Amino acid sequence: MACSLWDFPSSARSVLHRAAAGCCHFLAVLARDRGGMSAVEFGVAAPVFLAILMPVVDLGRAYSQQIQIRQAVQAGALYASVNVYNSGTWSTNVQNAVTNSTYLSSDATFAATVGAESCGCPNGTSTDISSHDTVTTCGPSNGGTNCSDGSAPGYYVTITGSVSYTPVMPYSILANPTTLSDQAVVRIQ
């Protein structure tokens, strides 16, 4: 059975007519209201902005740690070049100079190593050190030979610092964690 507005008495029809008109007016006002539109747009755009921002934050953190590692290794190289080499506690002291020069030393993944003393010659075409004689026969004064350019070979030590860096977000192009490292080769004699 269908019901229409004409089935009600006139007073009821008047009330229902006014209610229907008020409901239509309310819907029209609601459709024109833009009060919460900014919040909805922000809710849609915020994840996109965060997805773009997080790699920038991760790169900045990684670059900052790489700089700190480099500075720590340079502090160890400075200590090694200033203090006379001895076979006792010297490499431990250099390692302590590296770890004490950065707050990364409080991180359990930070490692500083001091390589063994070696005999070598500067490479004429690059900044590498070419291995030459043994440590005991380094140079003509110890029974060895001069470098190919005629200069005397020297004693060198390699100082390395590394830290395991874990990014905030996992990325498919980076290993998780990634190892950041730096090294310095220092002539000690």
N, CA, C and O of each residue as an XYZ file, in Angstrom:
756
protein
N       0.840     -1.178      0.000
C       0.000      0.000      0.000
C       0.882      1.236      0.000
O       1.750      1.383      0.860
N       0.669      2.099     -0.931
C       1.438      3.317     -1.095
C       0.861      4.399     -0.208
O      -0.350      4.477     -0.001
N       1.733      5.220      0.305
C       1.314      6.299      1.183
C       1.755      7.604      0.555
O       2.905      7.728      0.133
N       0.866      8.577      0.486
C       1.237      9.863     -0.053
C       0.901     10.936      0.962
O       0.240     10.677      1.968
N       1.361     12.131      0.689
C       1.130     13.257      1.574
C      -0.363     13.560      1.680
O      -0.792     14.122      2.688
N      -1.167     13.210      0.681
C      -2.590     13.533      0.675
C      -3.376     12.611      1.578
O      -4.541     12.888      1.863
N      -2.774     11.507      2.046
C      -3.474     10.604      2.938
C      -3.533     11.148      4.359
O      -4.308     10.635      5.166
N      -2.754     12.159      4.695
C      -2.737     12.729      6.036
C      -3.685     13.904      6.115
O      -3.966     14.536      5.096
N      -4.192     14.219      7.313
C      -5.037     15.409      7.462
C      -4.234     16.667      7.125
O      -3.004     16.615      7.100
N      -4.869     17.741      6.879
C      -4.210     18.950      6.420
C      -3.205     19.484      7.435
O      -2.160     19.993      7.031
N      -3.475     19.391      8.725
C      -2.524     19.878      9.715
C      -1.258     19.013      9.700
O      -0.148     19.530      9.824
N      -1.426     17.730      9.552
C      -0.278     16.832      9.488
C       0.484     17.057      8.188
O       1.714     17.012      8.154
N      -0.279     17.303      7.108
C       0.388     17.583      5.839
C       1.233     18.831      5.935
O       2.319     18.885      5.357
N       0.771     19.820      6.638
C       1.505     21.063      6.790
C       2.812     20.817      7.548
O       3.866     21.326      7.166
N       2.733     20.039      8.617
C       3.917     19.739      9.416
C       4.911     18.932      8.587
O       6.101     19.246      8.584
N       4.454     17.911      7.893
C       5.339     17.088      7.074
C       5.936     17.890      5.920
O       7.094     17.687      5.552
N       5.155     18.790      5.355
C       5.644     19.615      4.266
C       6.779     20.528      4.758
O       7.799     20.682      4.088
N       6.581     21.130      5.943
C       7.617     21.982      6.501
C       8.865     21.179      6.857
O       9.980     21.664      6.669
N       8.697     19.956      7.367
C       9.842     19.115      7.711
C      10.620     18.732      6.453
O      11.851     18.747      6.452
N       9.913     18.394      5.401
C      10.576     18.034      4.150
C      11.314     19.237      3.578
O      12.434     19.099      3.087
N      10.708     20.396      3.634
C      11.357     21.608      3.137
C      12.588     21.926      3.976
O      13.618     22.333      3.439
N      12.487     21.741      5.300
C      13.627     21.989      6.177
C      14.759     20.998      5.914
O      15.934     21.365      5.951
N      14.405     19.759      5.652
C      15.411     18.734      5.362
C      16.146     19.059      4.060
O      17.367     18.925      3.979
N      15.393     19.487      3.043
C      16.018     19.863      1.782
C      16.917     21.073      1.952
O      17.997     21.140      1.365
N      16.471     22.028      2.755
C      17.286     23.211      3.016
C      18.573     22.822      3.755
O      19.646     23.338      3.442
N      18.467     21.902      4.748
C      19.624     21.432      5.490
C      20.624     20.740      4.558
O      21.825     20.987      4.665
N      20.164     19.899      3.668
C      21.048     19.219      2.726
C      21.718     20.204      1.771
O      22.886     20.028      1.423
N      21.000     21.228      1.348
C      21.583     22.231      0.460
C      22.688     23.010      1.177
O      23.739     23.281      0.595
N      22.450     23.366      2.433
C      23.468     24.083      3.210
C      24.677     23.183      3.433
O      25.816     23.637      3.320
N      24.438     21.907      3.748
C      25.527     20.957      3.982
C      26.373     20.758      2.722
O      27.592     20.617      2.818
N      25.760     20.746      1.574
C      26.493     20.563      0.320
C      27.383     21.773      0.012
O      28.436     21.616     -0.606
N      26.983     22.956      0.427
C      27.785     24.152      0.171
C      28.846     24.382      1.232
O      29.748     25.191      1.015
N      28.777     23.700      2.377
C      29.713     23.904      3.474
C      31.077     23.293      3.119
O      31.163     22.121      2.750
N      32.138     24.100      3.236
C      33.504     23.656      2.935
C      34.387     23.720      4.182
O      35.611     23.755      4.054
N      33.815     23.736      5.360
C      34.546     23.930      6.610
C      35.609     22.873      6.888
O      36.685     23.239      7.362
N      35.386     21.612      6.630
C      36.353     20.565      6.939
C      37.171     20.117      5.749
O      37.891     19.122      5.830
N      37.072     20.827      4.660
C      37.766     20.416      3.442
C      39.283     20.450      3.598
O      39.973     19.589      3.053
N      39.812     21.418      4.324
C      41.259     21.511      4.527
C      41.783     20.290      5.269
O      42.839     19.756      4.931
N      41.049     19.855      6.272
C      41.476     18.687      7.043
C      41.478     17.432      6.178
O      42.378     16.600      6.293
N      40.494     17.296      5.329
C      40.432     16.133      4.440
C      41.590     16.170      3.444
O      42.224     15.143      3.204
N      41.874     17.329      2.865
C      42.989     17.452      1.921
C      44.322     17.164      2.611
O      45.189     16.509      2.032
N      44.490     17.645      3.841
C      45.727     17.371      4.578
C      45.860     15.881      4.867
O      46.947     15.313      4.754
N      44.759     15.258      5.238
C      44.773     13.821      5.515
C      45.157     12.994      4.300
O      45.781     11.942      4.441
N      44.795     13.450      3.118
C      45.160     12.745      1.889
C      46.604     13.059      1.495
O      47.317     12.169      1.031
N      47.046     14.295      1.669
C      48.377     14.704      1.210
C      49.501     14.376      2.191
O      50.641     14.201      1.761
N      49.223     14.287      3.487
C      50.275     14.072      4.491
C      51.078     12.789      4.255
O      52.306     12.845      4.322
N      50.458     11.645      3.984
C      51.280     10.449      3.736
C      52.197     10.587      2.526
O      53.300     10.040      2.520
N      51.756     11.304      1.513
C      52.591     11.511      0.325
C      53.796     12.375      0.682
O      54.920     12.069      0.283
N      53.567     13.450      1.430
C      54.676     14.313      1.839
C      55.662     13.568      2.732
O      56.873     13.720      2.575
N      55.161     12.769      3.659
C      56.043     11.999      4.535
C      56.835     10.961      3.748
O      58.004     10.717      4.046
N      56.215     10.358      2.760
C      56.923      9.374      1.929
C      58.056     10.037      1.145
O      59.079      9.403      0.887
N      57.887     11.287      0.769
C      58.941     12.022      0.064
C      59.997     12.516      1.048
O      61.178     12.562      0.700
N      59.607     12.883      2.257
C      60.513     13.472      3.231
C      61.417     12.452      3.919
O      62.564     12.778      4.224
N      60.951     11.247      4.170
C      61.736     10.262      4.926
C      63.060      9.888      4.246
O      64.064      9.786      4.950
N      63.127      9.679      2.938
C      64.438      9.405      2.345
C      65.411     10.572      2.491
O      66.615     10.355      2.623
N      64.915     11.780      2.468
C      65.775     12.952      2.652
C      66.341     12.953      4.081
O      67.521     13.242      4.280
N      65.514     12.636      5.055
C      65.965     12.561      6.449
C      67.005     11.451      6.597
O      68.034     11.650      7.243
N      66.744     10.279      6.002
C      67.696      9.164      6.082
C      69.031      9.509      5.439
O      70.084      9.203      5.998
N      68.999     10.144      4.269
C      70.248     10.539      3.614
C      71.022     11.549      4.455
O      72.249     11.480      4.539
N      70.322     12.468      5.066
C      70.974     13.452      5.933
C      71.628     12.802      7.141
O      72.748     13.160      7.506
N      70.943     11.850      7.767
C      71.519     11.146      8.918
C      72.739     10.336      8.492
O      73.759     10.343      9.181
N      72.640      9.642      7.364
C      73.764      8.821      6.896
C      74.966      9.710      6.552
O      76.101      9.372      6.888
N      74.726     10.823      5.895
C      75.816     11.731      5.534
C      76.470     12.318      6.785
O      77.692     12.459      6.834
N      75.675     12.659      7.786
C      76.209     13.180      9.037
C      77.098     12.144      9.725
O      78.170     12.483     10.227
N      76.665     10.894      9.749
C      77.487      9.852     10.365
C      78.753      9.601      9.557
O      79.808      9.338     10.135
N      78.669      9.678      8.223
C      79.858      9.503      7.392
C      80.886     10.595      7.677
O      82.085     10.319      7.730
N      80.430     11.822      7.858
C      81.331     12.930      8.194
C      81.976     12.689      9.560
O      83.170     12.933      9.728
N      81.204     12.219     10.527
C      81.748     11.958     11.855
C      82.785     10.837     11.823
O      83.787     10.903     12.535
N      82.558      9.827     11.018
C      83.542      8.741     10.875
C      84.827      9.302     10.280
O      85.918      9.007     10.768
N      84.705     10.109      9.227
C      85.884     10.701      8.591
C      86.669     11.555      9.582
O      87.896     11.470      9.630
N      85.983     12.368     10.366
C      86.663     13.211     11.346
C      87.340     12.374     12.428
O      88.427     12.725     12.886
N      86.715     11.278     12.839
C      87.315     10.406     13.849
C      88.581      9.745     13.309
O      89.588      9.661     14.012
N      88.530      9.279     12.068
C      89.708      8.657     11.453
C      90.818      9.691     11.290
O      91.990      9.376     11.497
N      90.466     10.906     10.925
C      91.471     11.963     10.795
C      92.101     12.302     12.150
O      93.288     12.618     12.222
N      91.310     12.235     13.217
C      91.868     12.470     14.555
C      92.873     11.378     14.910
O      93.921     11.656     15.493
N      92.553     10.143     14.558
C      93.492      9.047     14.784
C      94.750      9.207     13.944
O      95.854      8.934     14.417
N      94.588      9.653     12.691
C      95.746      9.873     11.817
C      96.629     10.994     12.357
O      97.855     10.911     12.280
N      96.022     12.026     12.893
C      96.797     13.113     13.491
C      97.583     12.613     14.702
O      98.759     12.936     14.867
N      96.931     11.833     15.534
C      97.610     11.267     16.699
C      98.769     10.380     16.243
O      99.858     10.449     16.812
N      98.547      9.548     15.221
C      99.584      8.632     14.729
C     100.767      9.394     14.147
O     101.913      8.975     14.307
N     100.501     10.501     13.479
C     101.595     11.242     12.851
C     102.401     12.059     13.858
O     103.571     12.352     13.613
N     101.805     12.425     14.971
C     102.479     13.244     15.974
C     103.239     12.386     16.991
O     104.320     12.770     17.435
N     102.693     11.249     17.354
C     103.303     10.404     18.380
C     104.197      9.345     17.747
O     103.833      8.730     16.744
N     105.346      9.141     18.328
C     106.338      8.210     17.803
C     105.813      6.784     17.923
O     105.246      6.393     18.944
N     106.017      6.024     16.858
C     105.555      4.640     16.822
C     106.365      3.792     17.783
O     107.592      3.882     17.836
N     105.656      2.964     18.545
C     106.289      1.897     19.321
C     105.382      0.682     19.248
O     104.180      0.807     19.015
N     105.950     -0.465     19.443
C     105.163     -1.679     19.261
C     104.305     -2.009     20.480
O     103.560     -2.989     20.447
N     104.383     -1.235     21.539
C     103.630     -1.531     22.759
C     102.178     -1.100     22.665
O     101.351     -1.807     22.088
N     101.868      0.057     23.230
C     100.478      0.523     23.329
C     100.115      1.534     22.255
O      99.027      2.110     22.299
N     100.993      1.762     21.297
C     100.769      2.809     20.306
C      99.481      2.597     19.523
O      98.679      3.525     19.415
N      99.254      1.402     18.970
C      98.051      1.197     18.151
C      96.786      1.270     19.003
O      95.741      1.696     18.511
N      96.860      0.864     20.269
C      95.707      1.021     21.174
C      95.436      2.496     21.425
O      94.281      2.918     21.479
N      96.497      3.281     21.579
C      96.330      4.724     21.783
C      95.733      5.398     20.550
O      94.892      6.288     20.676
N      96.165      4.976     19.353
C      95.586      5.527     18.119
C      94.118      5.143     18.030
O      93.277      5.975     17.688
N      93.807      3.897     18.335
C      92.412      3.441     18.307
C      91.576      4.222     19.312
O      90.437      4.579     19.012
N      92.105      4.489     20.478
C      91.390      5.303     21.479
C      91.201      6.735     20.994
O      90.170      7.349     21.270
N      92.179      7.273     20.275
C      92.035      8.625     19.719
C      90.886      8.668     18.720
O      90.155      9.655     18.650
N      90.729      7.604     17.953
C      89.628      7.535     16.978
C      88.293      7.457     17.711
O      87.388      8.239     17.418
N      88.153      6.543     18.646
C      86.857      6.357     19.311
C      86.502      7.503     20.248
O      85.322      7.800     20.435
N      87.503      8.153     20.842
C      87.211      9.254     21.763
C      86.898     10.563     21.050
O      86.427     11.506     21.685
N      87.145     10.640     19.762
C      86.921     11.899     19.045
C      85.515     12.014     18.469
O      85.218     12.999     17.793
N      84.647     11.049     18.711
C      83.291     11.108     18.167
C      82.308     10.521     19.153
O      82.661      9.659     19.958
N      81.068     10.988     19.091
C      80.046     10.390     19.941
C      79.542      9.075     19.355
O      78.764      8.375     20.003
N      79.968      8.726     18.144
C      79.612      7.429     17.575
C      80.238      6.287     18.367
O      79.796      5.144     18.257
N      81.272      6.590     19.171
C      81.927      5.542     19.949
C      80.983      4.950     20.987
O      81.226      3.843     21.469
N      79.916      5.654     21.345
C      78.935      5.094     22.278
C      78.004      4.108     21.581
O      77.311      3.335     22.242
N      77.983      4.131     20.257
C      77.173      3.201     19.475
C      77.891      1.856     19.430
O      79.086      1.792     19.142
N      77.166      0.800     19.711
C      77.776     -0.536     19.765
C      78.257     -1.006     18.402
O      79.064     -1.933     18.329
N      77.789     -0.395     17.320
C      78.174     -0.852     15.985
C      79.380     -0.108     15.435
O      79.830     -0.421     14.333
N      79.923      0.868     16.163
C      81.086      1.615     15.697
C      82.348      0.814     15.975
O      82.510      0.262     17.064
N      83.241      0.747     14.998
C      84.496      0.012     15.172
C      85.638      0.820     14.584
O      85.514      1.392     13.501
N      86.740      0.863     15.298
C      87.953      1.522     14.822
C      89.083      0.501     14.853
O      89.269     -0.201     15.847
N      89.836      0.422     13.760
C      90.955     -0.519     13.702
C      92.202      0.200     13.208
O      92.133      1.129     12.404
N      93.334     -0.256     13.710
C      94.628      0.262     13.289
C      95.369     -0.912     12.683
O      95.628     -1.912     13.352
N      95.711     -0.780     11.399
C      96.416     -1.856     10.710
C      97.844     -1.997     11.178
O      98.363     -1.151     11.906
N      98.467     -3.067     10.756
C      99.862     -3.306     11.110
C     100.769     -2.361     10.327
O     100.415     -1.889      9.246
N     101.915     -2.101     10.878
C     102.913     -1.257     10.223
C     103.385     -1.959      8.949
O     103.620     -3.167      8.942
N     103.519     -1.182      7.872
C     103.990     -1.760      6.613
C     105.013     -0.827      5.964
O     105.090      0.356      6.294
N     105.791     -1.377      5.039
C     106.781     -0.601      4.300
C     106.205     -0.309      2.921
O     105.678     -1.213      2.272
N     106.293      0.920      2.468
C     105.716      1.244      1.180
C     106.294      2.491      0.566
O     107.042      3.238      1.197
N     105.927      2.696     -0.688
C     106.359      3.864     -1.458
C     105.129      4.580     -1.998
O     104.147      3.938     -2.370
N     105.182      5.904     -2.041
C     104.074      6.632     -2.664
C     103.967      6.272     -4.139
O     104.978      6.102     -4.820
N     102.754      6.159     -4.619
C     102.504      5.843     -6.014
C     102.512      7.148     -6.805
O     101.850      8.110     -6.415
N     103.252      7.189     -7.907
C     103.371      8.413     -8.695
C     102.111      8.783     -9.458
O     101.950      9.945     -9.832
N     101.214      7.840     -9.703
C     100.027      8.121    -10.513
C      98.756      8.285     -9.695
O      97.744      8.744    -10.225
N      98.780      7.920     -8.415
C      97.592      8.065     -7.574
C      98.030      8.333     -6.138
O      99.219      8.494     -5.864
N      97.090      8.377     -5.250
C      97.403      8.628     -3.844
C      97.629      7.343     -3.068
O      97.805      7.385     -1.850
N      97.630      6.209     -3.742
C      97.848      4.930     -3.074
C      99.296      4.772     -2.645
O     100.202      5.416     -3.175
N      99.484      3.901     -1.674
C     100.818      3.534     -1.211
C     101.092      2.132     -1.744
O     100.330      1.199     -1.491
N     102.195      1.994     -2.489
C     102.565      0.692     -3.042
C     103.427     -0.041     -2.031
O     104.367      0.525     -1.474
N     103.101     -1.301     -1.800
C     103.889     -2.117     -0.890
C     105.293     -2.273     -1.456
O     105.466     -2.438     -2.664
N     106.299     -2.221     -0.579
C     107.680     -2.277     -1.057
C     108.413     -3.444     -0.405
O     108.203     -4.589     -0.803
N     109.240     -3.197      0.552
C     109.991     -4.239      1.249
C     109.201     -4.708      2.464
O     108.090     -4.244      2.720
N     109.796     -5.638      3.206
C     109.212     -6.016      4.487
C     109.520     -4.930      5.506
O     110.343     -4.052      5.248
N     108.874     -4.982      6.649
C     109.083     -3.968      7.680
C     110.525     -4.013      8.186
O     111.107     -2.969      8.480
N     111.096     -5.190      8.290
C     112.461     -5.294      8.819
C     113.512     -4.869      7.808
O     114.610     -4.475      8.202
N     113.207     -4.937      6.500
C     114.180     -4.542      5.464
C     113.691     -3.333      4.682
O     113.893     -3.261      3.470
N     113.061     -2.395      5.345
C     112.485     -1.226      4.677
C     113.579     -0.189      4.424
O     114.094      0.420      5.362
N     113.925      0.004      3.173
C     114.906      1.020      2.801
C     116.328      0.514      2.787
O     116.624     -0.528      3.371
N     117.225      1.248      2.118
C     118.625      0.842      1.990
C     119.359      0.741      3.328
O     120.273     -0.071      3.472
N     118.969      1.554      4.298
C     119.663      1.516      5.590
C     119.371      0.224      6.359
O     120.116     -0.133      7.272
N     118.296     -0.476      5.998
C     117.937     -1.728      6.672
C     118.175     -2.944      5.777
O     117.725     -4.041      6.105
N     118.860     -2.773      4.672
C     119.136     -3.885      3.768
C     118.150     -3.998      2.628
O     118.213     -4.962      1.865
N     117.244     -3.052      2.484
C     116.268     -3.073      1.399
C     116.690     -2.165      0.259
O     117.860     -1.799      0.145
N     115.739     -1.807     -0.577
C     116.026     -0.962     -1.736
C     115.206      0.321     -1.666
O     114.267      0.445     -0.880
N     115.593      1.271     -2.515
C     114.828      2.505     -2.634
C     113.574      2.263     -3.478
O     113.438      1.226     -4.126
N     112.676      3.223     -3.457
C     111.479      3.166     -4.296
C     111.882      3.310     -5.763
O     113.021      3.671     -6.058
N     110.975      3.035     -6.667
C     111.276      3.088     -8.099
C     111.644      4.493     -8.562
O     112.356      4.636     -9.556
N     111.181      5.529     -7.874
C     111.541      6.894     -8.252
C     112.820      7.371     -7.559
O     113.222      8.522     -7.732
N     113.460      6.502     -6.780
C     114.717      6.838     -6.115
C     114.565      7.333     -4.697
O     115.560      7.482     -3.988
N     113.341      7.594     -4.263
C     113.133      8.068     -2.890
C     113.166      6.894     -1.914
O     113.002      5.736     -2.300
N     113.380      7.219     -0.656
C     113.423      6.189      0.379
C     112.004      5.766      0.747
O     111.123      6.617      0.865
N     111.770      4.472      0.928
C     110.434      4.033      1.358
C     110.170      4.445      2.799
O     111.095      4.786      3.537
N     108.902      4.409      3.193
C     108.540      4.796      4.553
C     107.671      3.752      5.212
O     107.228      2.791      4.583
N     107.440      3.960      6.486
C     106.568      3.078      7.258
C     105.174      3.704      7.310
O     105.020      4.886      7.617
N     104.177      2.900      7.009
C     102.799      3.380      6.930
C     101.882      2.537      7.797
O     102.138      1.357      8.039
N     100.812      3.163      8.260
C      99.770      2.484      9.024
C      98.427      2.919      8.444
O      98.229      4.092      8.126
N      97.504      1.959      8.308
C      96.154      2.263      7.833
C      95.205      2.283      9.028
O      95.166      1.343      9.822
N      94.444      3.365      9.142
C      93.474      3.530     10.224
C      92.088      3.506      9.597
O      91.817      4.240      8.647
N      91.210      2.661     10.131
C      89.870      2.495      9.570
C      88.823      2.681     10.656
O      88.997      2.238     11.791
N      87.744      3.338     10.294
C      86.589      3.473     11.184
C      85.341      3.092     10.416
O      85.205      3.433      9.242
N      84.432      2.389     11.065
C      83.185      1.997     10.394
C      82.044      1.963     11.397
O      82.250      1.771     12.596
N      80.848      2.153     10.884
C      79.646      2.089     11.705
C      78.547      1.430     10.883
O      78.469      1.600      9.666
N      77.719      0.690     11.560
C      76.578      0.052     10.910
C      75.405      1.026     10.999
O      74.931      1.334     12.093
N      74.937      1.508      9.846
C      73.863      2.503      9.799
C      72.549      1.823      9.438
O      72.462      1.123      8.429
N      71.539      2.028     10.254
C      70.209      1.482      9.991
C      69.281      2.640      9.644
O      69.052      3.512     10.482
N      68.739      2.667      8.424
C      67.844      3.770      8.055
C      66.513      3.699      8.805
O      66.137      2.649      9.325
N      65.812      4.825      8.851
C      64.519      4.893      9.521
C      63.509      4.016      8.789
O      62.740      3.290      9.419
N      63.510      4.084      7.471
C      62.590      3.297      6.646
C      63.396      2.273      5.847
O      64.520      2.563      5.436
N      62.849      1.093      5.623
C      63.566      0.127      4.776
C      63.428      0.507      3.302
O      62.345      0.864      2.839
N      64.533      0.424      2.580
C      64.535      0.742      1.156
C      65.029     -0.470      0.385
O      65.911     -1.190      0.853
N      64.479     -0.693     -0.765
C      64.859     -1.866     -1.548
C      66.242     -1.725     -2.171
O      66.857     -2.736     -2.511
N      66.750     -0.514     -2.330
C      68.055     -0.334     -2.970
C      69.206     -0.350     -1.972
O      70.365     -0.403     -2.386
N      68.925     -0.307     -0.670
C      69.959     -0.314      0.353
C      69.861     -1.574      1.201
O      68.768     -2.062      1.490
N      70.996     -2.080      1.587
C      71.004     -3.180      2.542
C      70.617     -2.620      3.912
O      70.889     -1.457      4.209
N      70.007     -3.417      4.713
C      69.568     -2.961      6.014
C      70.185     -3.853      7.070
O      69.718     -4.987      7.187
N      71.159     -3.478      7.834
C      71.818     -2.179      7.899
C      72.915     -2.026      6.836
O      73.358     -3.005      6.235
N      73.333     -0.796      6.623
C      74.385     -0.458      5.667
C      75.635     -0.059      6.454
O      75.540      0.628      7.471
N      76.805     -0.491      5.979
C      78.051     -0.144      6.663
C      78.653      1.104      6.034
O      78.894      1.154      4.828
N      78.893      2.105      6.866
C      79.570      3.332      6.447
C      80.988      3.266      6.997
O      81.184      2.917      8.161
N      81.982      3.598      6.172
C      83.359      3.497      6.653
C      84.244      4.545      5.986
O      83.884      5.140      4.970
N      85.408      4.750      6.585
C      86.411      5.645      6.043
C      87.765      5.160      6.533
O      87.858      4.481      7.555
N      88.809      5.511      5.800
C      90.151      5.114      6.227
C      91.154      6.187      5.874
O      90.936      7.016      4.990
N      92.267      6.146      6.598
C      93.387      7.049      6.343
C      94.662      6.243      6.409
O      94.815      5.369      7.263
N      95.587      6.542      5.495
C      96.903      5.924      5.502
C      97.893      6.992      5.944
O      97.950      8.070      5.352
N      98.677      6.699      6.986
C      99.563      7.682      7.596
C     100.986      7.184      7.562
O     101.267      6.035      7.905
N     101.881      8.056      7.147
C     103.312      7.744      7.220
C     103.762      8.067      8.631
O     103.621      9.194      9.107
N     104.306      7.058      9.287
C     104.669      7.248     10.696
C     106.157      7.454     10.883
O     106.570      7.913     11.948
N     106.994      7.132      9.883
C     108.448      7.377      9.982
C     108.987      7.710      8.621
O     110.185      7.952      8.474
